[in-house]
């Protein structure tokens, strides 16, 4: 029940965000944090998941579109975050990034 509610809230929060693919670095989502404009880019290429545009320490969670957690990275440096992970090509994933000051969710389409 707890996971169902979390997943429903996650989907609702993503309803207004654009889906973007990692096929081109031009696909990104601009976010505003504390009146600073930051561009956050998520990529998945050749078995490597990468986030650019965030700083600090945070937790990253990757979910399937139906809400199953695939991977969790705790207390990771978000600057040039890069990890090897196997994601199925053509599937959409939800990426949740949490720091002390923010919680943001993103859509990622694996190519």
N, CA, C and O atoms as a GROMACS GRO file, in nm:
protein
  444
    1UNK      N    1   0.083  -0.119   0.000
    1UNK     CA    2   0.000   0.000   0.000
    1UNK      C    3   0.088   0.126   0.000
    1UNK      O    4   0.062   0.221  -0.074
    2UNK      N    5   0.193   0.125   0.085
    2UNK     CA    6   0.282   0.240   0.094
    2UNK      C    7   0.348   0.268  -0.041
    2UNK      O    8   0.359   0.383  -0.083
    3UNK      N    9   0.393   0.161  -0.110
    3UNK     CA   10   0.458   0.178  -0.239
    3UNK      C   11   0.359   0.226  -0.344
    3UNK      O   12   0.396   0.304  -0.432
    4UNK      N   13   0.234   0.181  -0.338
    4UNK     CA   14   0.132   0.223  -0.434
    4UNK      C   15   0.104   0.373  -0.422
    4UNK      O   16   0.092   0.442  -0.523
    5UNK      N   17   0.096   0.422  -0.300
    5UNK     CA   18   0.071   0.565  -0.279
    5UNK      C   19   0.191   0.645  -0.327
    5UNK      O   20   0.174   0.748  -0.393
    6UNK      N   21   0.313   0.600  -0.295
    6UNK     CA   22   0.434   0.668  -0.339
    6UNK      C   23   0.437   0.675  -0.491
    6UNK      O   24   0.466   0.779  -0.550
    7UNK      N   25   0.408   0.561  -0.555
    7UNK     CA   26   0.412   0.556  -0.701
    7UNK      C   27   0.309   0.649  -0.762
    7UNK      O   28   0.338   0.718  -0.860
    8UNK      N   29   0.188   0.652  -0.706
    8UNK     CA   30   0.084   0.741  -0.757
    8UNK      C   31   0.127   0.887  -0.745
    8UNK      O   32   0.109   0.964  -0.839
    9UNK      N   33   0.183   0.925  -0.632
    9UNK     CA   34   0.231   1.062  -0.614
    9UNK      C   35   0.346   1.093  -0.710
    9UNK      O   36   0.356   1.203  -0.762
   10UNK      N   37   0.432   0.994  -0.732
   10UNK     CA   38   0.544   1.012  -0.823
   10UNK      C   39   0.493   1.037  -0.965
   10UNK      O   40   0.542   1.127  -1.032
   11UNK      N   41   0.397   0.959  -1.010
   11UNK     CA   42   0.342   0.977  -1.143
   11UNK      C   43   0.273   1.113  -1.156
   11UNK      O   44   0.288   1.181  -1.257
   12UNK      N   45   0.197   1.151  -1.054
   12UNK     CA   46   0.129   1.281  -1.057
   12UNK      C   47   0.228   1.396  -1.063
   12UNK      O   48   0.205   1.495  -1.132
   13UNK      N   49   0.339   1.383  -0.991
   13UNK     CA   50   0.438   1.491  -0.992
   13UNK      C   51   0.509   1.500  -1.127
   13UNK      O   52   0.558   1.607  -1.165
   14UNK      N   53   0.514   1.389  -1.198
   14UNK     CA   54   0.579   1.390  -1.329
   14UNK      C   55   0.486   1.433  -1.442
   14UNK      O   56   0.532   1.457  -1.553
   15UNK      N   57   0.358   1.443  -1.414
   15UNK     CA   58   0.262   1.473  -1.519
   15UNK      C   59   0.292   1.604  -1.591
   15UNK      O   60   0.263   1.618  -1.710
   16UNK      N   61   0.350   1.700  -1.520
   16UNK     CA   62   0.377   1.829  -1.583
   16UNK      C   63   0.518   1.839  -1.639
   16UNK      O   64   0.551   1.938  -1.705
   17UNK      N   65   0.602   1.740  -1.614
   17UNK     CA   66   0.738   1.745  -1.665
   17UNK      C   67   0.745   1.677  -1.801
   17UNK      O   68   0.666   1.587  -1.830
   18UNK      N   69   0.837   1.719  -1.885
   18UNK     CA   70   0.854   1.659  -2.016
   18UNK      C   71   0.940   1.534  -2.006
   18UNK      O   72   1.036   1.530  -1.930
   19UNK      N   73   0.905   1.434  -2.084
   19UNK     CA   74   0.992   1.316  -2.097
   19UNK      C   75   1.106   1.355  -2.189
   19UNK      O   76   1.087   1.429  -2.286
   20UNK      N   77   1.224   1.305  -2.158
   20UNK     CA   78   1.333   1.333  -2.248
   20UNK      C   79   1.420   1.211  -2.262
   20UNK      O   80   1.436   1.132  -2.168
   21UNK      N   81   1.475   1.196  -2.377
   21UNK     CA   82   1.558   1.082  -2.411
   21UNK      C   83   1.703   1.122  -2.392
   21UNK      O   84   1.738   1.240  -2.390
   22UNK      N   85   1.786   1.021  -2.379
   22UNK     CA   86   1.929   1.048  -2.363
   22UNK      C   87   2.001   1.044  -2.496
   22UNK      O   88   2.124   1.043  -2.499
   23UNK      N   89   1.928   1.043  -2.607
   23UNK     CA   90   1.992   1.031  -2.737
   23UNK      C   91   2.064   1.158  -2.779
   23UNK      O   92   2.152   1.154  -2.865
   24UNK      N   93   2.029   1.270  -2.719
   24UNK     CA   94   2.091   1.397  -2.756
   24UNK      C   95   2.113   1.482  -2.632
   24UNK      O   96   2.023   1.493  -2.549
   25UNK      N   97   2.231   1.541  -2.616
   25UNK     CA   98   2.254   1.626  -2.500
   25UNK      C   99   2.167   1.751  -2.500
   25UNK      O  100   2.161   1.821  -2.399
   26UNK      N  101   2.098   1.780  -2.610
   26UNK     CA  102   2.010   1.895  -2.613
   26UNK      C  103   1.881   1.870  -2.537
   26UNK      O  104   1.812   1.964  -2.498
   27UNK      N  105   1.847   1.743  -2.515
   27UNK     CA  106   1.727   1.709  -2.439
   27UNK      C  107   1.759   1.723  -2.292
   27UNK      O  108   1.837   1.645  -2.238
   28UNK      N  109   1.700   1.821  -2.226
   28UNK     CA  110   1.726   1.843  -2.085
   28UNK      C  111   1.605   1.905  -2.020
   28UNK      O  112   1.509   1.943  -2.087
   29UNK      N  113   1.610   1.914  -1.890
   29UNK     CA  114   1.501   1.973  -1.815
   29UNK      C  115   1.561   2.084  -1.729
   29UNK      O  116   1.647   2.056  -1.646
   30UNK      N  117   1.517   2.206  -1.747
   30UNK     CA  118   1.568   2.318  -1.668
   30UNK      C  119   1.486   2.331  -1.541
   30UNK      O  120   1.363   2.333  -1.545
   31UNK      N  121   1.554   2.340  -1.430
   31UNK     CA  122   1.488   2.349  -1.300
   31UNK      C  123   1.538   2.471  -1.226
   31UNK      O  124   1.651   2.515  -1.248
   32UNK      N  125   1.457   2.526  -1.140
   32UNK     CA  126   1.496   2.643  -1.063
   32UNK      C  127   1.509   2.604  -0.916
   32UNK      O  128   1.412   2.558  -0.855
   33UNK      N  129   1.626   2.624  -0.859
   33UNK     CA  130   1.651   2.596  -0.718
   33UNK      C  131   1.696   2.724  -0.651
   33UNK      O  132   1.796   2.784  -0.692
   34UNK      N  133   1.624   2.768  -0.550
   34UNK     CA  134   1.664   2.885  -0.472
   34UNK      C  135   1.706   3.003  -0.560
   34UNK      O  136   1.812   3.062  -0.540
   35UNK      N  137   1.624   3.036  -0.656
   35UNK     CA  138   1.642   3.148  -0.749
   35UNK      C  139   1.764   3.133  -0.840
   35UNK      O  140   1.798   3.228  -0.911
   36UNK      N  141   1.830   3.019  -0.840
   36UNK     CA  142   1.939   2.994  -0.934
   36UNK      C  143   1.885   2.904  -1.044
   36UNK      O  144   1.808   2.812  -1.018
   37UNK      N  145   1.923   2.931  -1.166
   37UNK     CA  146   1.880   2.848  -1.278
   37UNK      C  147   1.986   2.743  -1.304
   37UNK      O  148   2.102   2.776  -1.334
   38UNK      N  149   1.948   2.617  -1.294
   38UNK     CA  150   2.040   2.508  -1.320
   38UNK      C  151   1.980   2.420  -1.429
   38UNK      O  152   1.859   2.399  -1.433
   39UNK      N  153   2.064   2.369  -1.516
   39UNK     CA  154   2.021   2.274  -1.617
   39UNK      C  155   2.067   2.136  -1.574
   39UNK      O  156   2.186   2.114  -1.552
   40UNK      N  157   1.974   2.045  -1.562
   40UNK     CA  158   2.003   1.908  -1.521
   40UNK      C  159   1.982   1.818  -1.641
   40UNK      O  160   1.877   1.823  -1.706
   41UNK      N  161   2.081   1.735  -1.672
   41UNK     CA  162   2.073   1.643  -1.785
   41UNK      C  163   2.097   1.501  -1.736
   41UNK      O  164   2.190   1.475  -1.661
   42UNK      N  165   2.011   1.410  -1.782
   42UNK     CA  166   2.026   1.268  -1.753
   42UNK      C  167   2.054   1.196  -1.883
   42UNK      O  168   1.991   1.224  -1.985
   43UNK      N  169   2.148   1.104  -1.880
   43UNK     CA  170   2.187   1.028  -1.998
   43UNK      C  171   2.196   0.880  -1.962
   43UNK      O  172   2.229   0.844  -1.850
   44UNK      N  173   2.167   0.796  -2.058
   44UNK     CA  174   2.196   0.653  -2.048
   44UNK      C  175   2.250   0.608  -2.183
   44UNK      O  176   2.178   0.606  -2.283
   45UNK      N  177   2.377   0.574  -2.185
   45UNK     CA  178   2.444   0.529  -2.307
   45UNK      C  179   2.538   0.415  -2.274
   45UNK      O  180   2.611   0.419  -2.175
   46UNK      N  181   2.536   0.313  -2.359
   46UNK     CA  182   2.631   0.201  -2.350
   46UNK      C  183   2.641   0.145  -2.208
   46UNK      O  184   2.751   0.115  -2.160
   47UNK      N  185   2.527   0.130  -2.141
   47UNK     CA  186   2.526   0.070  -2.007
   47UNK      C  187   2.569   0.164  -1.896
   47UNK      O  188   2.591   0.119  -1.784
   48UNK      N  189   2.582   0.293  -1.925
   48UNK     CA  190   2.624   0.390  -1.824
   48UNK      C  191   2.517   0.496  -1.804
   48UNK      O  192   2.471   0.558  -1.900
   49UNK      N  193   2.477   0.515  -1.679
   49UNK     CA  194   2.380   0.617  -1.642
   49UNK      C  195   2.457   0.736  -1.587
   49UNK      O  196   2.546   0.720  -1.504
   50UNK      N  197   2.423   0.857  -1.634
   50UNK     CA  198   2.499   0.976  -1.595
   50UNK      C  199   2.404   1.092  -1.569
   50UNK      O  200   2.304   1.109  -1.639
   51UNK      N  201   2.437   1.172  -1.468
   51UNK     CA  202   2.363   1.295  -1.437
   51UNK      C  203   2.463   1.410  -1.440
   51UNK      O  204   2.571   1.401  -1.382
   52UNK      N  205   2.425   1.518  -1.507
   52UNK     CA  206   2.507   1.638  -1.510
   52UNK      C  207   2.423   1.756  -1.464
   52UNK      O  208   2.303   1.762  -1.492
   53UNK      N  209   2.484   1.849  -1.392
   53UNK     CA  210   2.417   1.972  -1.355
   53UNK      C  211   2.374   1.980  -1.209
   53UNK      O  212   2.314   2.079  -1.168
   54UNK      N  213   2.404   1.878  -1.131
   54UNK     CA  214   2.372   1.882  -0.988
   54UNK      C  215   2.500   1.882  -0.906
   54UNK      O  216   2.604   1.833  -0.953
   55UNK      N  217   2.495   1.935  -0.786
   55UNK     CA  218   2.611   1.936  -0.697
   55UNK      C  219   2.568   1.887  -0.560
   55UNK      O  220   2.449   1.875  -0.531
   56UNK      N  221   2.665   1.858  -0.477
   56UNK     CA  222   2.638   1.815  -0.341
   56UNK      C  223   2.629   1.664  -0.329
   56UNK      O  224   2.668   1.590  -0.419
   57UNK      N  225   2.577   1.620  -0.215
   57UNK     CA  226   2.563   1.478  -0.184
   57UNK      C  227   2.414   1.445  -0.185
   57UNK      O  228   2.332   1.522  -0.135
   58UNK      N  229   2.380   1.331  -0.242
   58UNK     CA  230   2.239   1.294  -0.246
   58UNK      C  231   2.218   1.145  -0.267
   58UNK      O  232   2.313   1.068  -0.282
   59UNK      N  233   2.092   1.108  -0.267
   59UNK     CA  234   2.051   0.971  -0.292
   59UNK      C  235   1.979   0.968  -0.426
   59UNK      O  236   1.895   1.053  -0.455
   60UNK      N  237   2.013   0.870  -0.508
   60UNK     CA  238   1.952   0.854  -0.639
   60UNK      C  239   1.884   0.718  -0.643
   60UNK      O  240   1.943   0.616  -0.609
   61UNK      N  241   1.757   0.719  -0.684
   61UNK     CA  242   1.681   0.596  -0.696
   61UNK      C  243   1.629   0.587  -0.838
   61UNK      O  244   1.584   0.686  -0.896
   62UNK      N  245   1.636   0.467  -0.895
   62UNK     CA  246   1.585   0.442  -1.030
   62UNK      C  247   1.473   0.340  -1.019
   62UNK      O  248   1.489   0.234  -0.960
   63UNK      N  249   1.356   0.376  -1.078
   63UNK     CA  250   1.236   0.292  -1.073
   63UNK      C  251   1.191   0.258  -1.213
   63UNK      O  252   1.214   0.333  -1.308
   64UNK      N  253   1.125   0.142  -1.227
   64UNK     CA  254   1.054   0.113  -1.350
   64UNK      C  255   0.931   0.201  -1.354
   64UNK      O  256   0.896   0.264  -1.254
   65UNK      N  257   0.867   0.208  -1.468
   65UNK     CA  258   0.749   0.293  -1.482
   65UNK      C  259   0.634   0.243  -1.394
   65UNK      O  260   0.542   0.320  -1.364
   66UNK      N  261   0.636   0.117  -1.353
   66UNK     CA  262   0.529   0.066  -1.265
   66UNK      C  263   0.567   0.077  -1.118
   66UNK      O  264   0.492   0.032  -1.031
   67UNK      N  265   0.681   0.137  -1.089
   67UNK     CA  266   0.716   0.169  -0.952
   67UNK      C  267   0.809   0.073  -0.880
   67UNK      O  268   0.832   0.088  -0.760
   68UNK      N  269   0.865  -0.025  -0.950
   68UNK     CA  270   0.961  -0.116  -0.887
   68UNK      C  271   1.099  -0.052  -0.885
   68UNK      O  272   1.149  -0.005  -0.988
   69UNK      N  273   1.160  -0.049  -0.767
   69UNK     CA  274   1.294   0.008  -0.757
   69UNK      C  275   1.395  -0.085  -0.820
   69UNK      O  276   1.400  -0.204  -0.788
   70UNK      N  277   1.475  -0.031  -0.910
   70UNK     CA  278   1.580  -0.109  -0.977
   70UNK      C  279   1.712  -0.092  -0.905
   70UNK      O  280   1.784  -0.189  -0.881
   71UNK      N  281   1.744   0.032  -0.870
   71UNK     CA  282   1.874   0.062  -0.810
   71UNK      C  283   1.862   0.182  -0.718
   71UNK      O  284   1.779   0.270  -0.739
   72UNK      N  285   1.948   0.185  -0.616
   72UNK     CA  286   1.956   0.297  -0.524
   72UNK      C  287   2.104   0.324  -0.495
   72UNK      O  288   2.181   0.233  -0.466
   73UNK      N  289   2.139   0.451  -0.505
   73UNK     CA  290   2.275   0.495  -0.473
   73UNK      C  291   2.264   0.594  -0.359
   73UNK      O  292   2.208   0.703  -0.376
   74UNK      N  293   2.316   0.558  -0.242
   74UNK     CA  294   2.306   0.642  -0.122
   74UNK      C  295   2.432   0.724  -0.102
   74UNK      O  296   2.542   0.678  -0.132
   75UNK      N  297   2.416   0.846  -0.052
   75UNK     CA  298   2.527   0.934  -0.016
   75UNK      C  299   2.630   0.945  -0.128
   75UNK      O  300   2.750   0.928  -0.106
   76UNK      N  301   2.581   0.974  -0.247
   76UNK     CA  302   2.667   0.986  -0.364
   76UNK      C  303   2.694   1.132  -0.396
   76UNK      O  304   2.608   1.218  -0.376
   77UNK      N  305   2.814   1.159  -0.444
   77UNK     CA  306   2.843   1.293  -0.496
   77UNK      C  307   2.767   1.309  -0.627
   77UNK      O  308   2.777   1.224  -0.716
   78UNK      N  309   2.692   1.417  -0.639
   78UNK     CA  310   2.610   1.439  -0.757
   78UNK      C  311   2.684   1.509  -0.870
   78UNK      O  312   2.635   1.515  -0.983
   79UNK      N  313   2.802   1.560  -0.841
   79UNK     CA  314   2.881   1.625  -0.945
   79UNK      C  315   2.935   1.519  -1.040
   79UNK      O  316   3.009   1.429  -0.999
   80UNK      N  317   2.897   1.528  -1.166
   80UNK     CA  318   2.938   1.432  -1.269
   80UNK      C  319   2.912   1.288  -1.226
   80UNK      O  320   2.999   1.201  -1.239
   81UNK      N  321   2.792   1.263  -1.174
   81UNK     CA  322   2.752   1.128  -1.131
   81UNK      C  323   2.750   1.035  -1.251
   81UNK      O  324   2.691   1.067  -1.354
   82UNK      N  325   2.815   0.918  -1.238
   82UNK     CA  326   2.820   0.821  -1.347
   82UNK      C  327   2.830   0.681  -1.287
   82UNK      O  328   2.920   0.654  -1.207
   83UNK      N  329   2.738   0.592  -1.326
   83UNK     CA  330   2.738   0.454  -1.277
   83UNK      C  331   2.702   0.359  -1.390
   83UNK      O  332   2.624   0.394  -1.479
   84UNK      N  333   2.757   0.241  -1.386
   84UNK     CA  334   2.719   0.135  -1.479
   84UNK      C  335   2.593   0.068  -1.428
   84UNK      O  336   2.584   0.032  -1.311
   85UNK      N  337   2.496   0.051  -1.517
   85UNK     CA  338   2.370  -0.016  -1.482
   85UNK      C  339   2.309  -0.068  -1.612
   85UNK      O  340   2.326  -0.008  -1.718
   86UNK      N  341   2.239  -0.178  -1.602
   86UNK     CA  342   2.174  -0.236  -1.719
   86UNK      C  343   2.027  -0.194  -1.718
   86UNK      O  344   1.951  -0.234  -1.630
   87UNK      N  345   1.989  -0.114  -1.818
   87UNK     CA  346   1.850  -0.074  -1.838
   87UNK      C  347   1.806  -0.124  -1.974
   87UNK      O  348   1.884  -0.125  -2.069
   88UNK      N  349   1.682  -0.166  -1.984
   88UNK     CA  350   1.631  -0.220  -2.109
   88UNK      C  351   1.601  -0.108  -2.208
   88UNK      O  352   1.528  -0.014  -2.177
   89UNK      N  353   1.658  -0.121  -2.326
   89UNK     CA  354   1.642  -0.019  -2.430
   89UNK      C  355   1.495   0.000  -2.466
   89UNK      O  356   1.419  -0.096  -2.480
   90UNK      N  357   1.456   0.128  -2.480
   90UNK     CA  358   1.319   0.161  -2.516
   90UNK      C  359   1.224   0.176  -2.399
   90UNK      O  360   1.111   0.222  -2.417
   91UNK      N  361   1.266   0.137  -2.281
   91UNK     CA  362   1.180   0.150  -2.163
   91UNK      C  363   1.198   0.285  -2.096
   91UNK      O  364   1.305   0.346  -2.103
   92UNK      N  365   1.091   0.330  -2.031
   92UNK     CA  366   1.096   0.455  -1.956
   92UNK      C  367   1.121   0.422  -1.809
   92UNK      O  368   1.068   0.324  -1.756
   93UNK      N  369   1.202   0.504  -1.745
   93UNK     CA  370   1.235   0.488  -1.604
   93UNK      C  371   1.212   0.619  -1.531
   93UNK      O  372   1.216   0.726  -1.591
   94UNK      N  373   1.187   0.609  -1.403
   94UNK     CA  374   1.172   0.725  -1.316
   94UNK      C  375   1.298   0.735  -1.232
   94UNK      O  376   1.340   0.638  -1.170
   95UNK      N  377   1.359   0.853  -1.229
   95UNK     CA  378   1.479   0.877  -1.150
   95UNK      C  379   1.443   0.979  -1.044
   95UNK      O  380   1.396   1.088  -1.075
   96UNK      N  381   1.467   0.943  -0.918
   96UNK     CA  382   1.438   1.032  -0.805
   96UNK      C  383   1.571   1.073  -0.742
   96UNK      O  384   1.653   0.989  -0.706
   97UNK      N  385   1.591   1.204  -0.730
   97UNK     CA  386   1.714   1.257  -0.670
   97UNK      C  387   1.675   1.333  -0.545
   97UNK      O  388   1.590   1.422  -0.549
   98UNK      N  389   1.736   1.297  -0.434
   98UNK     CA  390   1.705   1.361  -0.306
   98UNK      C  391   1.834   1.410  -0.241
   98UNK      O  392   1.930   1.336  -0.226
   99UNK      N  393   1.833   1.540  -0.203
   99UNK     CA  394   1.941   1.598  -0.125
   99UNK      C  395   1.880   1.653   0.003
   99UNK      O  396   1.761   1.634   0.029
  100UNK      N  397   1.962   1.721   0.083
  100UNK     CA  398   1.908   1.781   0.206
  100UNK      C  399   1.802   1.887   0.176
  100UNK      O  400   1.711   1.907   0.256
  101UNK      N  401   1.815   1.954   0.060
  101UNK     CA  402   1.726   2.066   0.033
  101UNK      C  403   1.622   2.042  -0.077
  101UNK      O  404   1.525   2.118  -0.086
  102UNK      N  405   1.638   1.939  -0.159
  102UNK     CA  406   1.544   1.917  -0.269
  102UNK      C  407   1.511   1.769  -0.287
  102UNK      O  408   1.588   1.682  -0.247
  103UNK      N  409   1.397   1.744  -0.347
  103UNK     CA  410   1.361   1.613  -0.398
  103UNK      C  411   1.303   1.638  -0.537
  103UNK      O  412   1.203   1.708  -0.551
  104UNK      N  413   1.366   1.582  -0.638
  104UNK     CA  414   1.321   1.600  -0.776
  104UNK      C  415   1.308   1.466  -0.843
  104UNK      O  416   1.382   1.372  -0.812
  105UNK      N  417   1.212   1.456  -0.935
  105UNK     CA  418   1.194   1.334  -1.013
  105UNK      C  419   1.208   1.367  -1.160
  105UNK      O  420   1.174   1.477  -1.205
  106UNK      N  421   1.260   1.272  -1.235
  106UNK     CA  422   1.283   1.288  -1.378
  106UNK      C  423   1.238   1.162  -1.450
  106UNK      O  424   1.233   1.054  -1.391
  107UNK      N  425   1.206   1.176  -1.577
  107UNK     CA  426   1.180   1.062  -1.663
  107UNK      C  427   1.304   1.039  -1.747
  107UNK      O  428   1.371   1.133  -1.789
  108UNK      N  429   1.334   0.912  -1.770
  108UNK     CA  430   1.449   0.875  -1.853
  108UNK      C  431   1.405   0.763  -1.946
  108UNK      O  432   1.349   0.663  -1.902
  109UNK      N  433   1.431   0.780  -2.074
  109UNK     CA  434   1.403   0.674  -2.171
  109UNK      C  435   1.537   0.614  -2.212
  109UNK      O  436   1.623   0.683  -2.267
  110UNK      N  437   1.554   0.486  -2.184
  110UNK     CA  438   1.680   0.419  -2.214
  110UNK      C  439   1.688   0.388  -2.363
  110UNK      O  440   1.594   0.334  -2.421
  111UNK      N  441   1.800   0.423  -2.424
  111UNK     CA  442   1.823   0.394  -2.566
  111UNK      C  443   1.931   0.290  -2.580
  111UNK      O  444   1.966   0.252  -2.692
   0.00000   0.00000   0.00000
